[in-house]
Amino acid sequence: MCASSCKDKHQAILAATLKLLAAKGFHGFSIKQLAAEAGVAAGTIYLYFKDKDELIMHLHSDIIKTVAAAMFENHDTSLPIKAQHRQMSINLWNFCLDNQCITLCKPQFDHLPQNVLRDLHADTWSQLKPIKDLYEKGRQQGILKPLPNDVLISFSFEPLVNLAGQLLLETIDISADELNLMLEASWDAISISTIETQ
Protein backbone atom coordinates (compact mmCIF):
# COMPACT_ATOMS: atom_id res chain seq x y z
CA MET A 1 0.00 0.00 0.00
CA CYS A 2 2.80 2.41 0.95
CA ALA A 3 4.74 1.74 -2.26
CA SER A 4 1.67 2.49 -4.36
CA SER A 5 0.86 5.63 -2.35
CA CYS A 6 4.46 6.89 -2.59
CA LYS A 7 4.51 6.31 -6.33
CA ASP A 8 1.21 8.17 -6.70
CA LYS A 9 2.53 11.16 -4.74
CA HIS A 10 5.76 11.17 -6.74
CA GLN A 11 3.80 11.21 -10.01
CA ALA A 12 1.39 13.84 -8.70
CA ILE A 13 4.31 16.13 -7.87
CA LEU A 14 5.86 15.67 -11.31
CA ALA A 15 2.52 16.23 -13.06
CA ALA A 16 1.88 19.38 -11.04
CA THR A 17 5.40 20.63 -11.80
CA LEU A 18 4.83 20.15 -15.51
CA LYS A 19 1.55 22.06 -15.37
CA LEU A 20 3.03 24.98 -13.40
CA LEU A 21 6.18 25.06 -15.50
CA ALA A 22 4.13 25.36 -18.70
CA ALA A 23 1.94 28.08 -17.22
CA LYS A 24 4.37 30.10 -15.08
CA GLY A 25 7.95 29.18 -15.98
CA PHE A 26 10.78 27.91 -13.77
CA HIS A 27 10.86 30.96 -11.50
CA GLY A 28 7.11 31.61 -11.63
CA PHE A 29 5.96 29.18 -8.95
CA SER A 30 6.91 28.32 -5.40
CA ILE A 31 7.16 24.98 -3.63
CA LYS A 32 4.06 26.01 -1.67
CA GLN A 33 2.11 26.54 -4.91
CA LEU A 34 3.44 23.24 -6.25
CA ALA A 35 2.31 21.41 -3.10
CA ALA A 36 -1.18 22.87 -3.43
CA GLU A 37 -1.36 21.89 -7.11
CA ALA A 38 -0.15 18.35 -6.35
CA GLY A 39 -2.45 17.97 -3.34
CA VAL A 40 0.38 17.21 -0.91
CA ALA A 41 2.02 18.96 2.03
CA ALA A 42 4.98 21.18 1.14
CA GLY A 43 7.27 19.02 3.28
CA THR A 44 6.26 15.96 1.26
CA ILE A 45 7.97 17.36 -1.84
CA TYR A 46 11.30 17.39 0.01
CA LEU A 47 10.89 13.71 0.85
CA TYR A 48 11.21 13.00 -2.87
CA PHE A 49 13.39 15.83 -4.16
CA LYS A 50 16.30 17.68 -2.55
CA ASP A 51 15.38 21.00 -4.17
CA LYS A 52 13.69 22.57 -7.17
CA ASP A 53 16.66 21.84 -9.46
CA GLU A 54 16.55 18.13 -8.69
CA LEU A 55 12.77 18.10 -9.20
CA ILE A 56 13.14 19.73 -12.63
CA MET A 57 15.90 17.29 -13.58
CA HIS A 58 13.68 14.32 -12.71
CA LEU A 59 10.79 15.83 -14.64
CA HIS A 60 13.02 16.47 -17.66
CA SER A 61 14.32 12.90 -17.61
CA ASP A 62 10.76 11.54 -17.45
CA ILE A 63 9.70 13.77 -20.35
CA ILE A 64 12.66 12.74 -22.52
CA LYS A 65 11.87 9.08 -21.81
CA THR A 66 8.24 9.65 -22.86
CA VAL A 67 9.20 11.62 -25.98
CA ALA A 68 11.76 8.99 -26.96
CA ALA A 69 9.20 6.18 -26.64
CA ALA A 70 6.89 8.07 -28.99
CA MET A 71 9.60 9.07 -31.49
CA PHE A 72 11.02 5.57 -31.81
CA GLU A 73 7.72 3.74 -32.08
CA ASN A 74 7.88 1.41 -35.11
CA HIS A 75 11.52 2.44 -35.64
CA ASP A 76 12.98 0.35 -38.46
CA THR A 77 16.75 0.58 -38.86
CA SER A 78 16.57 -1.31 -42.16
CA LEU A 79 14.89 1.67 -43.83
CA PRO A 80 16.95 4.33 -45.65
CA ILE A 81 18.28 7.11 -43.38
CA LYS A 82 15.84 9.67 -44.81
CA ALA A 83 12.83 7.40 -44.25
CA GLN A 84 13.89 6.74 -40.65
CA HIS A 85 14.31 10.47 -40.05
CA ARG A 86 10.89 11.23 -41.57
CA GLN A 87 9.13 8.63 -39.40
CA MET A 88 10.80 9.98 -36.26
CA SER A 89 9.80 13.51 -37.28
CA ILE A 90 6.17 12.56 -37.87
CA ASN A 91 6.05 10.69 -34.56
CA LEU A 92 7.54 13.70 -32.76
CA TRP A 93 5.13 16.14 -34.42
CA ASN A 94 2.09 14.07 -33.46
CA PHE A 95 3.37 13.63 -29.92
CA CYS A 96 3.86 17.39 -29.53
CA LEU A 97 0.33 18.15 -30.68
CA ASP A 98 -1.11 15.48 -28.37
CA ASN A 99 0.88 16.65 -25.32
CA GLN A 100 0.42 20.40 -25.02
CA CYS A 101 1.93 20.86 -21.55
CA ILE A 102 5.11 19.01 -22.48
CA THR A 103 5.47 20.92 -25.74
CA LEU A 104 4.92 24.31 -24.15
CA CYS A 105 7.45 23.50 -21.41
CA LYS A 106 10.34 23.11 -23.84
CA PRO A 107 11.33 26.81 -23.81
CA GLN A 108 11.42 26.64 -20.01
CA PHE A 109 13.86 23.72 -20.09
CA ASP A 110 16.02 25.57 -22.62
CA HIS A 111 16.46 28.42 -20.14
CA LEU A 112 17.28 26.44 -17.02
CA PRO A 113 20.39 27.38 -15.03
CA GLN A 114 23.62 26.39 -16.81
CA ASN A 115 24.65 23.82 -14.21
CA VAL A 116 21.28 22.05 -14.57
CA LEU A 117 21.53 22.07 -18.37
CA ARG A 118 24.99 20.53 -18.22
CA ASP A 119 23.75 17.77 -15.91
CA LEU A 120 20.80 17.04 -18.22
CA HIS A 121 22.86 16.83 -21.41
CA ALA A 122 24.33 13.33 -20.99
CA ASP A 123 21.04 11.89 -19.69
CA THR A 124 19.17 13.29 -22.68
CA TRP A 125 21.50 11.76 -25.25
CA SER A 126 21.53 8.40 -23.47
CA GLN A 127 17.77 8.22 -24.01
CA LEU A 128 18.02 9.39 -27.63
CA LYS A 129 20.48 6.70 -28.74
CA PRO A 130 18.57 5.82 -31.96
CA ILE A 131 19.02 9.44 -33.09
CA LYS A 132 22.74 9.29 -32.27
CA ASP A 133 23.01 6.06 -34.23
CA LEU A 134 21.09 7.55 -37.16
CA TYR A 135 23.33 10.61 -37.27
CA GLU A 136 26.49 8.52 -37.03
CA LYS A 137 25.39 6.19 -39.81
CA GLY A 138 24.33 9.15 -41.95
CA ARG A 139 27.70 10.86 -41.50
CA GLN A 140 29.57 7.64 -42.29
CA GLN A 141 27.58 7.18 -45.49
CA GLY A 142 28.15 10.79 -46.52
CA ILE A 143 24.40 11.48 -46.40
CA LEU A 144 24.43 13.88 -43.46
CA LYS A 145 26.51 16.98 -42.92
CA PRO A 146 29.65 16.30 -40.83
CA LEU A 147 28.34 18.22 -37.83
CA PRO A 148 28.07 17.26 -34.12
CA ASN A 149 24.89 15.60 -32.91
CA ASP A 150 23.83 18.69 -30.95
CA VAL A 151 23.98 20.79 -34.12
CA LEU A 152 22.13 18.23 -36.23
CA ILE A 153 19.29 17.86 -33.72
CA SER A 154 19.02 21.66 -33.47
CA PHE A 155 18.42 21.86 -37.21
CA SER A 156 16.28 18.75 -37.66
CA PHE A 157 13.99 17.98 -34.72
CA GLU A 158 13.99 21.07 -32.48
CA PRO A 159 12.32 23.35 -35.07
CA LEU A 160 9.42 20.89 -35.27
CA VAL A 161 8.87 21.11 -31.51
CA ASN A 162 9.02 24.91 -31.62
CA LEU A 163 6.56 25.10 -34.53
CA ALA A 164 4.20 22.62 -32.83
CA GLY A 165 4.24 24.93 -29.81
CA GLN A 166 3.30 27.91 -31.98
CA LEU A 167 0.51 25.88 -33.55
CA LEU A 168 -0.82 24.96 -30.11
CA LEU A 169 -0.71 28.61 -29.10
CA GLU A 170 -2.60 29.43 -32.33
CA THR A 171 0.01 31.95 -33.46
CA ILE A 172 0.45 30.04 -36.73
CA ASP A 173 -1.59 27.66 -38.85
CA ILE A 174 -0.01 24.72 -40.67
CA SER A 175 -1.76 22.72 -43.40
CA ALA A 176 -0.97 19.11 -44.28
CA ASP A 177 0.90 20.29 -47.38
CA GLU A 178 2.92 22.75 -45.31
CA LEU A 179 3.75 20.00 -42.82
CA ASN A 180 5.16 17.88 -45.65
CA LEU A 181 7.28 20.82 -46.79
CA MET A 182 8.45 21.34 -43.19
CA LEU A 183 9.51 17.70 -42.95
CA GLU A 184 11.46 18.06 -46.19
CA ALA A 185 13.07 21.27 -44.91
CA SER A 186 14.03 19.50 -41.68
CA TRP A 187 15.81 16.81 -43.70
CA ASP A 188 17.38 19.31 -46.10
CA ALA A 189 18.87 21.21 -43.15
CA ILE A 190 21.04 18.25 -42.14
CA SER A 191 21.56 16.29 -45.37
CA ILE A 192 24.21 16.79 -48.01
CA SER A 193 22.63 17.73 -51.33
CA THR A 194 23.94 16.60 -54.69
CA ILE A 195 24.97 20.21 -55.37
CA GLU A 196 27.20 20.18 -52.27
CA THR A 197 28.96 16.98 -53.36
CA GLN A 198 29.76 18.19 -56.90
C-alpha positions in Angstrom: 0.0 0.0 0.0 2.8 2.4 1.0 4.7 1.7 -2.3 1.7 2.5 -4.4 0.9 5.6 -2.3 4.5 6.9 -2.6 4.5 6.3 -6.3 1.2 8.2 -6.7 2.5 11.2 -4.7 5.8 11.2 -6.7 3.8 11.2 -10.0 1.4 13.8 -8.7 4.3 16.1 -7.9 5.9 15.7 -11.3 2.5 16.2 -13.1 1.9 19.4 -11.0 5.4 20.6 -11.8 4.8 20.1 -15.5 1.6 22.1 -15.4 3.0 25.0 -13.4 6.2 25.1 -15.5 4.1 25.4 -18.7 1.9 28.1 -17.2 4.4 30.1 -15.1 8.0 29.2 -16.0 10.8 27.9 -13.8 10.9 31.0 -11.5 7.1 31.6 -11.6 6.0 29.2 -8.9 6.9 28.3 -5.4 7.2 25.0 -3.6 4.1 26.0 -1.7 2.1 26.5 -4.9 3.4 23.2 -6.2 2.3 21.4 -3.1 -1.2 22.9 -3.4 -1.4 21.9 -7.1 -0.1 18.4 -6.3 -2.4 18.0 -3.3 0.4 17.2 -0.9 2.0 19.0 2.0 5.0 21.2 1.1 7.3 19.0 3.3 6.3 16.0 1.3 8.0 17.4 -1.8 11.3 17.4 0.0 10.9 13.7 0.8 11.2 13.0 -2.9 13.4 15.8 -4.2 16.3 17.7 -2.6 15.4 21.0 -4.2 13.7 22.6 -7.2 16.7 21.8 -9.5 16.5 18.1 -8.7 12.8 18.1 -9.2 13.1 19.7 -12.6 15.9 17.3 -13.6 13.7 14.3 -12.7 10.8 15.8 -14.6 13.0 16.5 -17.7 14.3 12.9 -17.6 10.8 11.5 -17.4 9.7 13.8 -20.3 12.7 12.7 -22.5 11.9 9.1 -21.8 8.2 9.6 -22.9 9.2 11.6 -26.0 11.8 9.0 -27.0 9.2 6.2 -26.6 6.9 8.1 -29.0 9.6 9.1 -31.5 11.0 5.6 -31.8 7.7 3.7 -32.1 7.9 1.4 -35.1 11.5 2.4 -35.6 13.0 0.3 -38.5 16.7 0.6 -38.9 16.6 -1.3 -42.2 14.9 1.7 -43.8 16.9 4.3 -45.6 18.3 7.1 -43.4 15.8 9.7 -44.8 12.8 7.4 -44.3 13.9 6.7 -40.6 14.3 10.5 -40.1 10.9 11.2 -41.6 9.1 8.6 -39.4 10.8 10.0 -36.3 9.8 13.5 -37.3 6.2 12.6 -37.9 6.0 10.7 -34.6 7.5 13.7 -32.8 5.1 16.1 -34.4 2.1 14.1 -33.5 3.4 13.6 -29.9 3.9 17.4 -29.5 0.3 18.1 -30.7 -1.1 15.5 -28.4 0.9 16.7 -25.3 0.4 20.4 -25.0 1.9 20.9 -21.5 5.1 19.0 -22.5 5.5 20.9 -25.7 4.9 24.3 -24.2 7.4 23.5 -21.4 10.3 23.1 -23.8 11.3 26.8 -23.8 11.4 26.6 -20.0 13.9 23.7 -20.1 16.0 25.6 -22.6 16.5 28.4 -20.1 17.3 26.4 -17.0 20.4 27.4 -15.0 23.6 26.4 -16.8 24.6 23.8 -14.2 21.3 22.1 -14.6 21.5 22.1 -18.4 25.0 20.5 -18.2 23.7 17.8 -15.9 20.8 17.0 -18.2 22.9 16.8 -21.4 24.3 13.3 -21.0 21.0 11.9 -19.7 19.2 13.3 -22.7 21.5 11.8 -25.3 21.5 8.4 -23.5 17.8 8.2 -24.0 18.0 9.4 -27.6 20.5 6.7 -28.7 18.6 5.8 -32.0 19.0 9.4 -33.1 22.7 9.3 -32.3 23.0 6.1 -34.2 21.1 7.5 -37.2 23.3 10.6 -37.3 26.5 8.5 -37.0 25.4 6.2 -39.8 24.3 9.2 -42.0 27.7 10.9 -41.5 29.6 7.6 -42.3 27.6 7.2 -45.5 28.2 10.8 -46.5 24.4 11.5 -46.4 24.4 13.9 -43.5 26.5 17.0 -42.9 29.6 16.3 -40.8 28.3 18.2 -37.8 28.1 17.3 -34.1 24.9 15.6 -32.9 23.8 18.7 -31.0 24.0 20.8 -34.1 22.1 18.2 -36.2 19.3 17.9 -33.7 19.0 21.7 -33.5 18.4 21.9 -37.2 16.3 18.8 -37.7 14.0 18.0 -34.7 14.0 21.1 -32.5 12.3 23.4 -35.1 9.4 20.9 -35.3 8.9 21.1 -31.5 9.0 24.9 -31.6 6.6 25.1 -34.5 4.2 22.6 -32.8 4.2 24.9 -29.8 3.3 27.9 -32.0 0.5 25.9 -33.6 -0.8 25.0 -30.1 -0.7 28.6 -29.1 -2.6 29.4 -32.3 0.0 31.9 -33.5 0.5 30.0 -36.7 -1.6 27.7 -38.8 0.0 24.7 -40.7 -1.8 22.7 -43.4 -1.0 19.1 -44.3 0.9 20.3 -47.4 2.9 22.8 -45.3 3.7 20.0 -42.8 5.2 17.9 -45.7 7.3 20.8 -46.8 8.5 21.3 -43.2 9.5 17.7 -43.0 11.5 18.1 -46.2 13.1 21.3 -44.9 14.0 19.5 -41.7 15.8 16.8 -43.7 17.4 19.3 -46.1 18.9 21.2 -43.2 21.0 18.2 -42.1 21.6 16.3 -45.4 24.2 16.8 -48.0 22.6 17.7 -51.3 23.9 16.6 -54.7 25.0 20.2 -55.4 27.2 20.2 -52.3 29.0 17.0 -53.4 29.8 18.2 -56.9 
